[in-house]
Amino acid sequence: ACKQGDAQAKKSAAQFEKMQAQLLNLLADDTLSEQTRYAVINRIANNFYNANDKNSMTLFLSNWVEMHPNDSYNAYWLLLVAQAYLEADAEPVAEYYFERILRDFPDLLVQEKSVHFLSLQRLIQISTNTTNRISYFTQLITRFPNDINSTEMYIRLAKEYEKEGEWDQALKSY
């Protein structure tokens, strides 16, 4: 039974490698439409993720972003990278990528969700820097007022101002 399991694992690994190679060859085609390119990259990333090879996924996606700075989906690719780092309990690295999304890339909707909104939500959860948290709450309040509970966000913002000793700003937020 053990030899049969080993043979099956080798066959699955070979199929995985073959599929990834085919997708990478397809990706090399400069005539792909933007939507097709998105689908191919997403499939490659999902294959790595589903194979529990998040290191290869993050390497592939971060390399893609560096080599293709004008790809309109770069914010999404980095969102996947940041999420993988979160899952690996590497919150400081995830925070770097979430901040990079906000700073360097225009927002986009993927599956009807704003990449910037998702990044801000995650940053609020993981950031320990009060000044940064104030910025994240402020951005959520000003950029996504219809997607949040404004009362809750203003209270949480006020508490961050209190931590900084900025009592006037805290009172304004309350």
N, C-alpha and C positions, 0 to 999 in steps of 0.2 A: 504494500500500500504506500510505503514511503517513496519508493522509486517512481510509482505512478504519479504521486503528488509532485515530486521534483520535475518530472517530465512535463506535467501540466503547467507548472510555474514557468518553466523555460519557454514553453509554447506561448503562454500569455505574454511573457516579457518580449518575445520576438514579435508577436502581433502588435504590441504597444509600440515598440521601436519602429516597426514598418509603418504604422499609422502616423506616428509623429514625423517620420521622414517624408511621407507623402504630403502631409500638411505643410511642412517647411518648404518643400519643393513648390507647392502651389503658392505659398506666400511670396516666393521669389519672383513670381510673375508680375511685372510692372503694370500690366494691363488690367489687373483686378479692380473692380469697382470698390468704392470705400466701404459699402455694406458687406461685400463679399470678404474683403480684407478683415473687417471687424469680426465676421463669423469665423474665419480661419484662425485668427489670433485667439479669439475667445475659446474655440475648441481645443487648441493646443494648451492653453492655460488650464482649462477644465480637465483635460486628460492628465496633466501633471498633478493637479489637485486631487482628482479621484484616485490616482495611483499613490496618493500620500507622499508625493515628492514635491513638497512646497518650496524646497530650496531651488529646484530646477525651475519651478514656475516663477518665483520671484526674480531669479537671474534672467530668465527669458524675457519677462515683461519689463524689468528695469532696463535691460539692454535695448529692448525695442524702443522704449521712450527716448533713450539717449541717442540712438542711431536715427530716429525719425521724429525730430522735435516738432514737426508740423502736423503730426497725426492728430486729427480732431478728437480722438478717443483717449489721448494720453492721460487725462484726468481719471478716467475709468480704470485704465491699466494700473495706475499708481494706487488707486483705491483697492484693487485686488491685492497688490503688494502689501499695502498697509494692513489690510485685514489678515493676511497670512502672518505678518509679524505679530499682530495682536494675538492670534491663535497660538503662536509660539512663545507667548509671554515676554515678548521683546517690545514692551510699551514705548520706551524712548525712541526706538527705531521707527515704530509705527507712527508716533507723534511727528517725527521728522517728515515722513511721507504725507501724512494728512496736511501738515502745514504747507508742504511744497505744492500740493494740489491747489490749495487756496491762493497761494502766492503766485504761482507760475502758470496756471492753466485756467482758461475760461470754463465756467460752469457748463454742464451738459446734463441732459436727462437720459438715464439708462433705465429701462423698464419703468418709466414714468416717475423716477426718483432723481432728485437733484444730487449730484455727486458732492457739491459744496455743502449742501445741507447735511448729508450723511457724514461728511468729514467733520463738520462742526459738532455734530452730536457726539461723535467718538472722541473728539478732542476734549470736550467738556467732561467726559467720563474718565479719561486717562491722565489729563494734565494735572500736575501738582503746582504749577507756577500760577500764582494769583493774578499777576498782570496779564498773562496769556488768557486765563479763564475769563477775565473781564472783557478782553477783546472778543473772545468766542461768543460770550453771552450777548454782547452788543451787536455783533454781526448777525446772530440768529434773530434778534429782535428787529433789527432794521431791514435785513434782507429777506426774511421769511416770516413776516408777521402772521400770515394766514395758516402757517403750518405748525405753529407752536401755541402753547398756553402762555399768553403774554404776562398774565399776573404771576404765574410761577417763575417765569424767566426774570422778570423785574425783581422779585424777591431774592432769587438766587444771585442776581447781579449785585443787589444791595449787600448781601452777606459777603461777597467777594470784596466790595469796597470797604466794608467794615474791617476785614482782615488786613487791608492795606492802610487802615487808619484814615481813610478818605471819607470823613463823616458827612460832609456836605453832599458828596455824590451819592452816598448811601441813602441819605434822606430823600434826595431827588428820585432815586430809584424806587424807594418805598412809596 
